[in-house]
């Protein structure tokens, strides 16, 4: 078995982005601009937004955070989005999820101009992906594809199972793999006979959001396992159930551990696998930067 190291791939892509940013500055005097809109103060969202801003600053993308109160109305958010849609210095717009419960996510996301939709959540952009005409792709699925490409794993002709049907990962992931000539089965936590379906898969992408959901018994020997799950484990009994003992010292020090949707014992059966942490996770924010640069270039 071999580890598919997302940190290595992420660093390589960041170097490529840096070169493209230098070209844009030198040849056109342009700096790509990313606007992040956040309503409320969800701790996980705050941490994620900080990581985005930190990476943007590191590689030379202009990043602006617009913070709104948790009580912000749909009209207030719509006004901010409209202003950023009209701002020529803003090339990419991201609305941080989750939104406060009184807001309809689609009513908010649909207001982002498709040509500034850095997450590719707009119906137009999702439709283009389904038609194999996409130019901007959701960051996490795009990161998965870049990992496969980096390690020369061609999904063409493979039996692929994607577990998870969200518009964030599962559905666009299935479409993107099908566009690369894979035979894709899209499953979820309620799929009948999921274990038998998984045992036929040469490539598994897990994005269901449940720690250790896919066990070793469900995996075909020699499969490629891509784990998108990021689950926080804070209870001792859950750590014992889902995490290897080698992580115990870190668990006690931090008070939690991070684990994926694929049980770590399944990795021993895999030809290749992405660890959690250190697999797909580092690519998500990096691909956000990649998309910001691409949207900037297309705006010209």
C-alpha positions, 0 to 999 in steps of 0.5 A, a space after each residue: 500500500 502507498 500513501 497519497 500525500 495531499 500535502 505534497 500535491 498541495 505544495 506543488 500546486 501552490 508553487 504553480 499558482 505563485 508563478 501564475 500570480 507573478 505573471 499576472 502582476 508583471 504582464 497585466 498589473 493584476 492581483 486576483 481578489 477573493 471576497 469571503 462572506 461570513 454570517 455568524 461566528 461558527 468556530 469551525 467556519 472561523 478556523 476555516 476562514 482564517 486558513 483561507 486568509 492565511 494561505 491567500 496572504 502567503 501566496 499573494 492573493 488579495 483576500 477580503 473577509 466581510 463579517 456579518 452578524 448571525 442575525 443578518 437578514 437575507 437582504 443584508 447578505 444579498 446587498 453585500 453579494 451584489 456589491 462584490 458582483 459589481 466590484 471589478 477588483 473582486 474576481 471570486 466570491 465565497 459564502 462560508 457555510 453553514 449559514 445561520 438557520 434562518 437563511 436559505 442557502 440556495 437563495 443566498 448562493 444563487 445570487 453570486 454571479 456565475 463568473 465569480 462563483 469560486 466554489 462552483 455551486 451556482 446551478 449554471 456551473 454545476 450544470 456545466 460540470 454535468 455536461 462535461 463543459 465545466 471550467 470551474 469545479 468545487 474545490 474538494 472534488 477538484 483536489 481529489 482529481 489533482 491527487 489522482 493525476 499527481 500519482 498517475 491513477 487514471 480512473 478511466 474504465 474503473 468501477 468507482 463508488 462515491 459514498 455521499 451525495 452532497 452538492 459540495 462533494 458527492 454529486 460533482 465528484 461523481 460527475 467529474 469521475 464519469 467525465 473521465 470515463 470511470 463507471 460511477 455508482 453514487 451511494 449514501 448512508 441509506 444505500 441498500 447493500 452498500 457493503 456488497 457494492 463497495 467490495 466491487 469498487 476499484 476506487 472508493 471516494 468517501 464523503 459521508 461525514 461519519 467516522 469509520 463508516 466504511 470498514 475493512 470488510 467493505 473494501 476490495 483488496 487492492 482498491 484505491 481509497 480516497 477519504 474526504 471525511 474530516 470528523 472530530 473525535 473527542 470521546 475516549 471510547 470513540 477514539 478507541 473505536 475509530 483511531 489507531 493507538 499511535 495517535 493517542 498521545 496527540 489525542 490526550 494533548 489536544 482533547 480530540 483527534 481527526 479521523 476520516 469516513 474510512 476506518 484506518 484498518 481498511 488502509 492495510 488492504 488498499 493499493 493506495 489511500 489518502 490519510 486523514 489528516 494530510 490527504 484531501 484536506 490540504 487540497 481544498 483550500 489550495 484549490 480555492 486559490 487555484 479557482 480564484 486565479 482562474 476566475 481572475 484570468 477569465 475576467 480578462 
